[in-house]
Amino acid sequence: MSMTDPIADLLTRIRNAHLAKKDRLDIPASKVKLEVCRLLKDEGFISNYNLLEATPCNQVRVFLRYDQQGQPAIQRIERVSRPGRRVYRGADDIKPVLNGLGVGIISTSKGLLTDTQAREQRVGGEFLCQIW
């Protein structure tokens, strides 16, 4: 099976692991996935992640986060721009996700940024996904 959308695969695996109440999951590594994990950690949606050097391919281990009641830190995670329908936003068109309660991840010329960082740095790009 060839992977046409590795970002959607990452988001789906996180969503499924939350539904199964897992505390961690392993996914095939890529630079983009590592950057998405870095932003999710910075924004407090996952507790941690690390790169596992392995043969035949490296893995990213993602440690999921839950509150005291056992509710996942991620209520909803969805892909915006897909291979079949790319979604681009200029710096002025990037709106806060859920009035600032959520986070949008945007692929810009300066790397992956949250919607807030992209607005601050006045750069637009491909709107990859949104999380809240």
C-alpha positions as CSV (number, residue, x, y, z in Angstrom):
1,M,0.0,0.0,0.0
2,S,1.5,3.3,-1.0
3,M,1.0,6.3,1.3
4,T,-0.6,9.2,-0.6
5,D,-1.2,11.4,2.5
6,P,1.2,10.9,5.4
7,I,-0.2,13.8,7.4
8,A,-3.7,12.4,7.2
9,D,-2.3,9.1,8.3
10,L,-0.6,10.7,11.3
11,L,-3.8,12.5,12.3
12,T,-5.9,9.4,11.9
13,R,-3.4,7.3,14.0
14,I,-3.5,9.9,16.8
15,R,-7.3,10.0,16.7
16,N,-7.6,6.2,16.8
17,A,-5.1,5.9,19.6
18,H,-7.1,8.4,21.7
19,L,-10.3,6.4,21.0
20,A,-8.5,3.3,22.2
21,K,-7.2,5.1,25.3
22,K,-3.6,4.4,24.4
23,D,-0.9,6.3,26.1
24,R,1.5,6.3,23.2
25,L,1.8,5.3,19.5
26,D,4.5,4.7,17.0
27,I,4.4,6.0,13.4
28,P,6.8,5.9,10.5
29,A,9.1,8.9,10.8
30,S,9.5,11.8,8.3
31,K,10.6,15.4,8.7
32,V,7.1,16.8,8.3
33,K,5.7,14.4,10.9
34,L,8.4,15.4,13.4
35,E,7.6,19.0,12.8
36,V,3.8,18.4,13.3
37,C,4.7,16.5,16.6
38,R,6.9,19.4,17.7
39,L,4.0,21.9,17.2
40,L,1.5,19.6,18.9
41,K,3.9,19.3,21.9
42,D,4.5,23.1,22.0
43,E,0.8,23.7,22.0
44,G,0.2,21.1,24.7
45,F,-1.8,18.6,22.7
46,I,0.7,15.7,23.3
47,S,2.9,15.2,26.3
48,N,6.0,14.3,24.3
49,Y,7.5,12.6,21.2
50,N,10.8,11.1,20.3
51,L,12.6,9.6,17.3
52,L,13.3,5.9,17.5
53,E,16.2,4.9,15.2
54,A,15.3,1.6,13.7
55,T,15.7,-0.7,10.7
56,P,14.1,-0.7,8.1
57,C,12.7,2.8,8.8
58,N,12.8,5.2,11.8
59,Q,9.7,5.6,13.9
60,V,8.3,8.5,15.8
61,R,6.9,7.6,19.2
62,V,4.1,10.0,20.3
63,F,3.1,10.2,23.9
64,L,-0.6,11.2,24.1
65,R,-2.0,13.5,26.8
66,Y,-5.2,13.2,28.9
67,D,-6.6,15.3,31.6
68,Q,-7.4,14.1,35.2
69,Q,-10.8,12.8,34.0
70,G,-9.2,10.7,31.3
71,Q,-10.4,13.0,28.5
72,P,-7.9,13.4,25.6
73,A,-6.2,16.7,25.2
74,I,-7.2,16.6,21.5
75,Q,-11.0,16.9,21.2
76,R,-10.9,17.1,17.4
77,I,-8.2,16.9,14.8
78,E,-8.9,17.3,11.1
79,R,-7.1,17.6,7.8
80,V,-7.8,20.8,5.9
81,S,-5.6,20.7,2.8
82,R,-5.6,17.3,1.1
83,P,-3.7,16.0,-1.9
84,G,-6.9,16.2,-4.0
85,R,-7.8,19.7,-2.8
86,R,-5.0,21.9,-1.6
87,V,-5.9,24.8,0.7
88,Y,-3.7,27.8,0.7
89,R,-4.1,31.0,2.8
90,G,-2.4,34.3,2.6
91,A,-1.1,35.9,5.8
92,D,-4.2,38.1,6.0
93,D,-6.6,35.2,5.4
94,I,-5.4,33.0,8.4
95,K,-8.2,33.1,10.9
96,P,-7.9,31.8,14.5
97,V,-9.2,28.3,14.9
98,L,-12.2,28.1,17.2
99,N,-11.7,31.7,18.2
100,G,-8.1,31.0,19.3
101,L,-9.0,27.9,21.4
102,G,-7.7,25.6,18.6
103,V,-4.5,25.6,16.6
104,G,-4.0,25.5,12.8
105,I,-0.8,24.1,11.4
106,I,0.4,25.9,8.2
107,S,3.3,24.8,5.9
108,T,5.1,28.1,5.1
109,S,8.4,29.1,3.5
110,K,9.7,29.3,7.1
111,G,8.7,25.8,7.9
112,L,5.7,24.5,9.7
113,L,4.1,27.2,11.9
114,T,0.9,27.5,14.0
115,D,-1.7,29.9,12.7
116,T,-0.7,32.4,15.4
117,Q,3.0,32.3,14.5
118,A,2.1,32.6,10.8
119,R,0.0,35.7,11.5
120,E,2.8,37.2,13.7
121,Q,5.5,36.6,11.0
122,R,3.1,37.7,8.2
123,V,3.5,34.6,6.1
124,G,0.9,32.4,4.4
125,G,1.1,28.9,3.1
126,E,-0.7,25.6,2.9
127,F,-3.2,25.1,5.7
128,L,-2.4,21.5,6.7
129,C,-4.8,20.8,9.6
130,Q,-6.6,22.1,12.7
131,I,-6.7,20.8,16.2
132,W,-8.7,21.6,19.3
